[in-house]
Amino acid sequence: MVLKNLNYPLDFKFKISTLASDFNITDKNGSYVAYVRQKMFKLKEDVIVFNDESKSKELFGIKANQWIDFNASYSLNDLTDNKNYGRLARKGMRSIWKSTYDILDSNDQPKFTITEDNAWTKFFDGMVSEIPIIGMFTGYFLNPAYTVRGIDGKEYFKLKKMPSFFGRRFQLDRMIDIDDEDESLVILSLLMMVLLERARG
């Protein structure tokens, strides 16, 4: 299965009423694209992508290859036909300062990179969020953005954290057209990255 005919921008909106890290993905018309849920109490990250919040159909699965650490990578799998799309890999120490991820295809060949646009946003967010009361409002004015580039150097997608009290909404825009299978690979990578980046603060 591939994600196709998507109406951008897509909204990633986290729920604040549950203990688990879960969020809805909707298109510009408010139509459901997917519902993402991260399993709780797992030593390795384990994420399931459902068709919607009813969780009646599992579409994709994402699993870490090892216990949580800087060099973990995440296998991206289609659960409807037992197919592997590829994996998302964090660029180790480089991600401490500026979040950087590689997206690799099913043959483990590099296809895209995700880079944080401005590392200072994360730096100031970390500082200001520790200040009592003021830190509660960083979600309104310190919002990172990420760019997905192909190995050809072109910019394909832009993901932005949108102003919100709990930092619970992200918006994804496609800059240029892309093959359906590659689009699914990138979106799966980005939704896993959002979970990782949100957990880091």
C-alpha positions as a Markdown table, in Angstrom:
| # | Residue | x | y | z |
|---|---|---|---|---|
| 1 | Met | 0.0 | 0.0 | 0.0 |
| 2 | Val | 1.2 | 3.5 | -0.7 |
| 3 | Leu | -0.1 | 6.9 | 0.5 |
| 4 | Lys | -1.2 | 8.8 | -2.6 |
| 5 | Asn | -3.4 | 11.6 | -3.9 |
| 6 | Leu | -2.8 | 13.5 | -0.7 |
| 7 | Asn | -4.1 | 17.1 | -0.4 |
| 8 | Tyr | -1.3 | 19.2 | 1.2 |
| 9 | Pro | -0.6 | 20.6 | 3.6 |
| 10 | Leu | -1.0 | 17.7 | 6.1 |
| 11 | Asp | -1.6 | 18.4 | 9.8 |
| 12 | Phe | 0.0 | 16.3 | 12.5 |
| 13 | Lys | -2.0 | 17.0 | 15.6 |
| 14 | Phe | -1.1 | 15.3 | 18.9 |
| 15 | Lys | -3.8 | 14.2 | 21.4 |
| 16 | Ile | -3.3 | 15.6 | 24.9 |
| 17 | Ser | -6.0 | 13.4 | 26.5 |
| 18 | Thr | -3.9 | 10.1 | 26.4 |
| 19 | Leu | -0.7 | 9.0 | 28.1 |
| 20 | Ala | 0.6 | 7.5 | 24.9 |
| 21 | Ser | 2.3 | 9.5 | 22.1 |
| 22 | Asp | -0.4 | 9.5 | 19.5 |
| 23 | Phe | -1.6 | 11.9 | 16.8 |
| 24 | Asn | -3.9 | 12.3 | 13.9 |
| 25 | Ile | -2.8 | 13.1 | 10.3 |
| 26 | Thr | -5.4 | 15.0 | 8.3 |
| 27 | Asp | -5.2 | 16.8 | 4.9 |
| 28 | Lys | -6.1 | 20.4 | 4.0 |
| 29 | Asn | -9.8 | 19.5 | 3.8 |
| 30 | Gly | -9.8 | 17.9 | 7.3 |
| 31 | Ser | -10.0 | 14.4 | 5.9 |
| 32 | Tyr | -8.3 | 11.5 | 7.7 |
| 33 | Val | -5.0 | 10.3 | 6.3 |
| 34 | Ala | -3.9 | 8.2 | 9.3 |
| 35 | Tyr | -3.8 | 7.8 | 13.0 |
| 36 | Val | -0.4 | 7.2 | 14.6 |
| 37 | Arg | 0.2 | 5.5 | 18.0 |
| 38 | Gln | 3.4 | 4.8 | 19.8 |
| 39 | Lys | 3.2 | 1.7 | 22.0 |
| 40 | Met | 3.9 | 2.5 | 25.6 |
| 41 | Phe | 6.5 | 0.8 | 28.0 |
| 42 | Lys | 8.6 | -0.5 | 25.2 |
| 43 | Leu | 12.4 | -0.5 | 25.4 |
| 44 | Lys | 12.5 | -0.2 | 21.7 |
| 45 | Glu | 10.3 | 2.3 | 19.9 |
| 46 | Asp | 7.3 | 0.5 | 18.3 |
| 47 | Val | 4.8 | 2.6 | 16.3 |
| 48 | Ile | 1.7 | 1.6 | 14.5 |
| 49 | Val | 0.0 | 3.7 | 11.8 |
| 50 | Phe | -3.8 | 3.0 | 11.5 |
| 51 | Asn | -6.3 | 4.1 | 8.9 |
| 52 | Asp | -8.1 | 6.3 | 11.5 |
| 53 | Glu | -8.7 | 6.7 | 15.2 |
| 54 | Ser | -11.0 | 3.7 | 15.3 |
| 55 | Lys | -7.8 | 1.6 | 14.8 |
| 56 | Ser | -9.8 | -0.8 | 12.6 |
| 57 | Lys | -7.0 | -1.4 | 10.2 |
| 58 | Glu | -3.2 | -1.4 | 10.6 |
| 59 | Leu | -1.4 | 0.2 | 7.7 |
| 60 | Phe | 2.2 | 0.6 | 8.6 |
| 61 | Gly | 4.6 | -0.4 | 11.4 |
| 62 | Ile | 7.8 | 1.3 | 12.5 |
| 63 | Lys | 10.3 | -0.4 | 14.9 |
| 64 | Ala | 13.7 | 0.6 | 16.3 |
| 65 | Asn | 16.6 | -1.7 | 15.5 |
| 66 | Gln | 18.0 | -1.4 | 19.0 |
| 67 | Trp | 17.3 | 0.2 | 22.4 |
| 68 | Ile | 16.8 | 3.9 | 22.4 |
| 69 | Asp | 20.1 | 5.7 | 21.6 |
| 70 | Phe | 21.7 | 8.2 | 19.3 |
| 71 | Asn | 22.5 | 5.7 | 16.6 |
| 72 | Ala | 19.2 | 3.8 | 16.5 |
| 73 | Ser | 17.5 | 3.4 | 13.1 |
| 74 | Tyr | 13.9 | 2.7 | 12.4 |
| 75 | Ser | 12.5 | 0.1 | 10.0 |
| 76 | Leu | 9.5 | 1.3 | 8.0 |
| 77 | Asn | 7.1 | -1.5 | 7.0 |
| 78 | Asp | 3.9 | -1.8 | 5.1 |
| 79 | Leu | 1.7 | -4.2 | 7.2 |
| 80 | Thr | -0.9 | -4.7 | 4.5 |
| 81 | Asp | 1.4 | -6.6 | 2.2 |
| 82 | Asn | 4.4 | -7.3 | 4.5 |
| 83 | Lys | 6.7 | -5.0 | 2.6 |
| 84 | Asn | 9.7 | -3.0 | 3.8 |
| 85 | Tyr | 10.0 | 0.5 | 2.5 |
| 86 | Gly | 13.4 | 1.3 | 4.1 |
| 87 | Arg | 14.6 | 2.9 | 7.3 |
| 88 | Leu | 15.1 | 6.2 | 9.0 |
| 89 | Ala | 18.6 | 6.7 | 10.6 |
| 90 | Arg | 19.6 | 9.5 | 13.0 |
| 91 | Lys | 23.0 | 11.0 | 12.3 |
| 92 | Gly | 24.5 | 10.3 | 15.7 |
| 93 | Met | 26.4 | 13.1 | 17.4 |
| 94 | Arg | 25.5 | 15.6 | 14.6 |
| 95 | Ser | 21.9 | 15.5 | 15.9 |
| 96 | Ile | 22.8 | 16.8 | 19.3 |
| 97 | Trp | 23.3 | 20.3 | 17.8 |
| 98 | Lys | 21.2 | 20.2 | 14.7 |
| 99 | Ser | 18.8 | 17.4 | 14.1 |
| 100 | Thr | 19.8 | 15.4 | 11.0 |
| 101 | Tyr | 18.4 | 12.1 | 9.7 |
| 102 | Asp | 19.0 | 9.9 | 6.7 |
| 103 | Ile | 16.2 | 8.2 | 4.8 |
| 104 | Leu | 17.3 | 5.0 | 3.1 |
| 105 | Asp | 15.3 | 2.8 | 0.7 |
| 106 | Ser | 14.6 | -1.0 | 1.0 |
| 107 | Asn | 18.1 | -1.7 | -0.5 |
| 108 | Asp | 19.7 | 0.5 | 2.2 |
| 109 | Gln | 20.6 | 3.1 | -0.3 |
| 110 | Pro | 20.4 | 6.8 | 0.7 |
| 111 | Lys | 17.4 | 8.6 | -0.8 |
| 112 | Phe | 16.7 | 11.7 | 1.3 |
| 113 | Thr | 18.0 | 13.6 | 4.2 |
| 114 | Ile | 16.0 | 15.5 | 6.9 |
| 115 | Thr | 17.7 | 18.5 | 8.4 |
| 116 | Glu | 16.6 | 21.0 | 11.0 |
| 117 | Asp | 16.6 | 24.5 | 9.4 |
| 118 | Asn | 17.8 | 26.5 | 12.4 |
| 119 | Ala | 19.7 | 24.9 | 15.3 |
| 120 | Trp | 19.4 | 28.0 | 17.5 |
| 121 | Thr | 15.6 | 27.5 | 17.8 |
| 122 | Lys | 16.2 | 24.2 | 19.7 |
| 123 | Phe | 19.0 | 25.8 | 21.7 |
| 124 | Phe | 16.8 | 28.7 | 22.9 |
| 125 | Asp | 13.8 | 26.5 | 23.4 |
| 126 | Gly | 15.9 | 24.3 | 25.8 |
| 127 | Met | 17.0 | 27.4 | 27.7 |
| 128 | Val | 13.7 | 29.2 | 27.9 |
| 129 | Ser | 11.6 | 26.1 | 28.7 |
| 130 | Glu | 13.4 | 25.9 | 32.0 |
| 131 | Ile | 12.2 | 29.3 | 33.1 |
| 132 | Pro | 9.1 | 29.1 | 35.3 |
| 133 | Ile | 5.8 | 30.2 | 33.7 |
| 134 | Ile | 7.6 | 31.8 | 30.7 |
| 135 | Gly | 8.8 | 28.3 | 29.7 |
| 136 | Met | 5.1 | 27.2 | 29.3 |
| 137 | Phe | 4.7 | 29.5 | 26.3 |
| 138 | Thr | 7.7 | 28.5 | 24.2 |
| 139 | Gly | 5.4 | 26.5 | 21.9 |
| 140 | Tyr | 4.0 | 29.8 | 20.7 |
| 141 | Phe | 7.3 | 31.5 | 19.5 |
| 142 | Leu | 10.0 | 28.8 | 19.3 |
| 143 | Asn | 9.0 | 26.5 | 16.5 |
| 144 | Pro | 11.6 | 24.5 | 14.6 |
| 145 | Ala | 11.3 | 23.7 | 10.9 |
| 146 | Tyr | 12.8 | 20.8 | 8.9 |
| 147 | Thr | 13.6 | 20.3 | 5.3 |
| 148 | Val | 13.6 | 17.0 | 3.3 |
| 149 | Arg | 16.1 | 17.0 | 0.5 |
| 150 | Gly | 16.8 | 14.3 | -2.1 |
| 151 | Ile | 20.2 | 13.1 | -3.0 |
| 152 | Asp | 19.8 | 15.4 | -6.0 |
| 153 | Gly | 19.9 | 18.3 | -3.6 |
| 154 | Lys | 16.3 | 19.4 | -4.4 |
| 155 | Glu | 13.9 | 20.3 | -1.6 |
| 156 | Tyr | 10.9 | 18.0 | -1.6 |
| 157 | Phe | 9.1 | 18.6 | 1.7 |
| 158 | Lys | 9.0 | 21.2 | 4.5 |
| 159 | Leu | 7.8 | 20.3 | 8.0 |
| 160 | Lys | 7.0 | 23.1 | 10.5 |
| 161 | Lys | 6.0 | 23.0 | 14.2 |
| 162 | Met | 3.0 | 25.3 | 14.4 |
| 163 | Pro | 2.4 | 27.7 | 17.3 |
| 164 | Ser | 0.4 | 26.0 | 20.1 |
| 165 | Phe | 0.4 | 25.9 | 23.9 |
| 166 | Phe | 1.5 | 22.3 | 24.2 |
| 167 | Gly | 3.6 | 22.1 | 21.0 |
| 168 | Arg | 1.1 | 19.6 | 19.7 |
| 169 | Arg | 0.7 | 20.5 | 16.0 |
| 170 | Phe | 3.0 | 20.1 | 13.0 |
| 171 | Gln | 2.3 | 20.9 | 9.4 |
| 172 | Leu | 3.8 | 19.2 | 6.3 |
| 173 | Asp | 4.0 | 20.8 | 2.9 |
| 174 | Arg | 5.2 | 19.2 | -0.3 |
| 175 | Met | 7.4 | 21.5 | -2.4 |
| 176 | Ile | 7.6 | 19.4 | -5.6 |
| 177 | Asp | 6.0 | 16.2 | -7.0 |
| 178 | Ile | 7.4 | 12.9 | -6.0 |
| 179 | Asp | 6.9 | 9.2 | -6.7 |
| 180 | Asp | 4.1 | 7.6 | -4.6 |
| 181 | Glu | 6.4 | 5.0 | -3.0 |
| 182 | Asp | 9.0 | 7.6 | -2.2 |
| 183 | Glu | 6.3 | 9.9 | -0.8 |
| 184 | Ser | 5.2 | 7.1 | 1.6 |
| 185 | Leu | 8.8 | 6.5 | 2.6 |
| 186 | Val | 9.3 | 10.2 | 3.4 |
| 187 | Ile | 6.0 | 10.6 | 5.3 |
| 188 | Leu | 6.6 | 7.5 | 7.4 |
| 189 | Ser | 10.1 | 8.8 | 8.2 |
| 190 | Leu | 8.8 | 12.2 | 9.2 |
| 191 | Leu | 6.1 | 10.9 | 11.5 |
| 192 | Met | 8.7 | 8.9 | 13.3 |
| 193 | Met | 11.0 | 11.9 | 13.4 |
| 194 | Val | 8.2 | 14.0 | 14.9 |
| 195 | Leu | 7.8 | 11.5 | 17.7 |
| 196 | Leu | 11.6 | 11.5 | 18.4 |
| 197 | Glu | 12.0 | 15.3 | 18.2 |
| 198 | Arg | 8.9 | 16.0 | 20.4 |
| 199 | Ala | 10.2 | 13.6 | 23.0 |
| 200 | Arg | 13.5 | 15.5 | 23.0 |
| 201 | Gly | 11.7 | 18.8 | 23.7 |
